Amino acid sequence: MTFQPAVIIFDVDGVLVDTRGSFQRTTLETVKFFVGKRVTRRELHRWKNRPGFNDDWKLSTAWVNALGKKIEYDEVKGKFVEIYWGKNGKGNVTREKWLLPAANLRCLSKLAELYIFTGRIRRELDYTLDRCRCRVFFHGIVSVENVKRPKPAPDGLLQILNGRDPGNALYVGDNVDDALAAQAAKMPFVGILPRRSEERRQRGTRLRELGALTILSDIKELEGWLKRRRGR
């Protein structure tokens, strides 16, 4: 069966950007700061497997409270932001890595219109796009500040479509909330989970249950997969 989306919408974290050293590390360090003990990446992904925890500030607060420390959201968020940005922008934000080279983006832009729908705030996204010089390839961007309801609600996807057929679009994400948003929008979904990773072990089956057309190991595989689905 052929599949030729006219619109491709990307999540950012875990898809276009490797956040293990930035957001994931910051979450672990934030929780450790408040509870006084080390927490693991495996535990982090158990939280990320739950619907409604696409927001790392919300996840960190819930995790801290689940470990017996009654800390308010604003305080947890403040510490998270402090660790993430660091002094003079030299915090964990500098550890993130852009995953899709400009050459690949250029090829994908010839196949479909490219957009971003992310749970990031705009400041975080702007830093990344400007640093990697990739903004030019995207027709539009929807951040969490541009929607009334964040993922897993489909609002951002529907805003990008602006009345176009969701069956003629594709959302590319890496977590449960991404898949649920695509499902609610009636939009095809592709998962990105690195091979032999904790993410894939914990979420691969669940993303397929939620309708993922495939699970790719690397975002650079998307172009080849699309061309095969086009019958080329």
C-alpha positions as CSV (number, residue, x, y, z in Angstrom):
1,M,0.0,0.0,0.0
2,T,1.5,3.4,-1.0
3,F,1.6,6.3,1.3
4,Q,2.5,9.8,0.1
5,P,2.0,12.4,2.9
6,A,1.9,16.0,1.7
7,V,2.6,17.2,5.2
8,I,5.2,15.9,7.7
9,I,5.1,17.1,11.3
10,F,7.9,16.5,13.7
11,D,8.1,16.3,17.4
12,V,11.5,17.6,18.6
13,D,12.9,15.9,21.7
14,G,14.0,12.4,20.9
15,V,13.2,12.9,17.2
16,L,15.1,15.8,15.8
17,V,17.2,16.3,18.9
18,D,19.0,13.9,21.2
19,T,18.0,15.1,24.6
20,R,19.7,12.5,26.8
21,G,22.4,15.0,27.9
22,S,20.0,18.0,28.1
23,F,16.4,17.4,29.2
24,Q,16.8,13.9,30.4
25,R,19.9,14.7,32.4
26,T,18.2,17.8,33.8
27,T,15.2,15.8,34.9
28,L,17.4,13.3,36.7
29,E,19.5,16.1,38.4
30,T,16.4,18.0,39.4
31,V,14.8,15.0,41.1
32,K,18.0,14.1,42.8
33,F,18.3,17.7,44.1
34,F,15.0,17.5,45.8
35,V,14.9,13.9,47.1
36,G,18.6,13.6,48.0
37,K,19.3,10.4,46.1
38,R,20.2,9.3,42.6
39,V,17.4,8.2,40.3
40,T,17.9,6.3,37.1
41,R,17.2,6.7,33.4
42,R,15.2,3.5,33.4
43,E,12.8,5.0,36.1
44,L,12.6,8.2,34.0
45,H,11.3,6.2,31.0
46,R,8.7,4.5,33.1
47,W,7.4,7.9,33.8
48,K,7.6,8.9,30.1
49,N,5.5,5.8,29.2
50,R,2.5,7.3,31.0
51,P,0.1,9.6,29.2
52,G,0.3,13.2,30.2
53,F,4.0,13.4,31.0
54,N,5.3,15.0,27.9
55,D,6.1,18.1,30.0
56,D,9.4,17.5,31.8
57,W,8.5,20.2,34.5
58,K,5.3,18.3,35.2
59,L,7.0,15.0,35.2
60,S,9.8,16.1,37.5
61,T,7.2,17.5,40.0
62,A,5.2,14.4,40.0
63,W,8.3,12.2,40.4
64,V,9.6,14.3,43.4
65,N,6.2,14.1,45.1
66,A,5.9,10.4,44.4
67,L,9.2,10.0,46.3
68,G,7.7,11.6,49.4
69,K,8.9,15.2,49.0
70,K,5.9,17.6,48.8
71,I,7.4,20.3,46.6
72,E,5.3,22.8,44.6
73,Y,5.4,22.8,40.8
74,D,6.9,26.3,40.5
75,E,9.8,25.4,42.8
76,V,10.6,22.3,40.8
77,K,10.3,24.2,37.5
78,G,12.6,26.9,38.8
79,K,15.3,24.4,39.7
80,F,14.9,22.6,36.4
81,V,15.3,25.8,34.4
82,E,18.3,26.8,36.4
83,I,20.0,23.4,35.7
84,Y,19.0,23.3,32.1
85,W,20.2,26.8,31.1
86,G,23.0,27.1,33.6
87,K,25.0,30.3,34.1
88,N,25.3,32.3,30.9
89,G,23.6,29.6,28.9
90,K,26.3,27.0,29.7
91,G,24.1,24.4,31.3
92,N,22.8,21.1,30.1
93,V,21.3,22.8,27.1
94,T,24.7,22.8,25.5
95,R,24.8,18.9,25.6
96,E,21.9,18.4,23.2
97,K,22.6,17.1,19.7
98,W,20.7,17.8,16.4
99,L,20.0,14.5,14.7
100,L,18.8,15.3,11.2
101,P,21.4,16.9,8.9
102,A,20.5,19.8,6.6
103,A,21.0,17.6,3.5
104,N,18.4,15.1,4.8
105,L,16.0,17.9,5.7
106,R,16.4,19.4,2.2
107,C,15.5,16.0,0.6
108,L,12.5,15.6,2.9
109,S,11.3,19.1,2.0
110,K,11.1,18.0,-1.6
111,L,8.7,15.2,-0.6
112,A,6.4,17.2,1.6
113,E,5.8,20.4,3.6
114,L,7.7,20.2,6.9
115,Y,6.3,21.4,10.2
116,I,7.1,21.1,14.0
117,F,4.7,20.5,16.8
118,T,6.6,20.3,20.1
119,G,5.9,20.4,23.9
120,R,8.9,22.7,24.2
121,I,8.4,26.4,25.0
122,R,9.5,28.7,22.2
123,R,12.7,30.0,23.9
124,E,14.0,26.4,24.1
125,L,13.1,25.7,20.5
126,D,14.5,28.9,19.1
127,Y,17.8,28.2,20.8
128,T,18.1,24.8,19.1
129,L,16.9,25.9,15.6
130,D,19.1,28.9,15.6
131,R,22.1,27.0,16.8
132,C,21.6,24.3,14.2
133,R,20.5,26.7,11.4
134,C,17.6,24.5,10.4
135,R,14.7,26.8,10.8
136,V,14.5,27.5,7.0
137,F,13.3,24.0,6.2
138,F,10.1,24.3,8.2
139,H,6.9,25.9,6.9
140,G,5.5,26.4,10.4
141,I,6.1,25.8,14.1
142,V,3.6,25.1,16.9
143,S,5.1,25.1,20.4
144,V,3.2,24.4,23.7
145,E,2.6,28.1,24.1
146,N,0.5,28.2,20.9
147,V,-2.2,25.7,22.0
148,K,-4.8,25.7,24.7
149,R,-4.4,22.0,25.3
150,P,-0.9,20.4,25.1
151,K,-0.3,16.8,24.0
152,P,-1.8,14.3,24.1
153,A,-4.5,16.6,22.8
154,P,-4.3,17.0,19.0
155,D,-4.7,20.8,19.0
156,G,-1.3,21.5,17.6
157,L,-1.6,19.0,14.8
158,L,-5.0,20.3,13.8
159,Q,-3.7,23.9,13.9
160,I,-1.0,23.0,11.4
161,L,-3.4,21.1,9.1
162,N,-5.8,24.1,9.1
163,G,-8.6,22.0,7.6
164,R,-6.5,19.7,5.4
165,D,-7.0,16.0,5.4
166,P,-5.2,14.4,8.4
167,G,-4.9,11.2,6.4
168,N,-2.6,13.0,4.0
169,A,-0.2,14.0,6.8
170,L,2.3,12.2,9.1
171,Y,3.3,12.9,12.6
172,V,6.8,11.7,13.7
173,G,7.3,11.3,17.5
174,D,8.9,9.2,20.2
175,N,6.5,8.9,23.1
176,V,3.0,7.9,24.1
177,D,1.6,11.5,24.1
178,D,2.8,11.9,20.5
179,A,1.1,8.7,19.4
180,L,-2.1,9.7,21.3
181,A,-2.2,13.1,19.7
182,A,-1.8,11.6,16.2
183,Q,-4.5,9.1,17.0
184,A,-6.9,11.8,18.2
185,A,-6.2,13.8,15.0
186,K,-6.8,10.7,12.9
187,M,-3.3,11.2,11.5
188,P,-0.8,8.5,10.6
189,F,2.1,8.2,13.1
190,V,5.7,6.9,12.9
191,G,7.8,6.3,16.0
192,I,11.5,7.0,16.4
193,L,13.2,4.9,19.1
194,P,16.9,4.1,19.0
195,R,17.8,0.4,18.5
196,R,18.7,-1.4,21.7
197,S,17.7,1.7,23.8
198,E,15.8,1.9,27.0
199,E,13.2,3.9,25.2
200,R,12.7,1.2,22.6
201,R,12.5,-1.6,25.2
202,Q,9.9,0.3,27.2
203,R,7.8,2.0,24.5
204,G,8.2,0.1,21.2
205,T,5.3,-2.2,21.8
206,R,3.1,0.5,23.2
207,L,3.6,2.8,20.2
208,R,2.6,0.0,17.9
209,E,-0.5,-0.7,20.0
210,L,-1.4,3.0,19.5
211,G,-1.1,2.7,15.7
212,A,2.4,3.5,14.7
213,L,3.0,2.5,11.1
214,T,6.6,1.6,11.9
215,I,9.3,2.2,14.5
216,L,12.5,3.6,13.0
217,S,15.8,3.5,14.9
218,D,17.0,6.9,13.6
219,I,15.3,9.9,12.1
220,K,17.6,9.7,9.1
221,E,15.8,6.5,8.1
222,L,12.5,8.4,7.5
223,E,13.3,9.5,3.9
224,G,14.1,5.9,2.8
225,W,11.0,4.6,4.5
226,L,8.8,7.2,2.8
227,K,10.3,6.4,-0.6
228,R,9.7,2.7,-0.2
229,R,6.1,3.4,0.8
230,R,5.7,5.5,-2.3
231,G,6.7,2.5,-4.4
232,R,10.0,4.0,-5.6
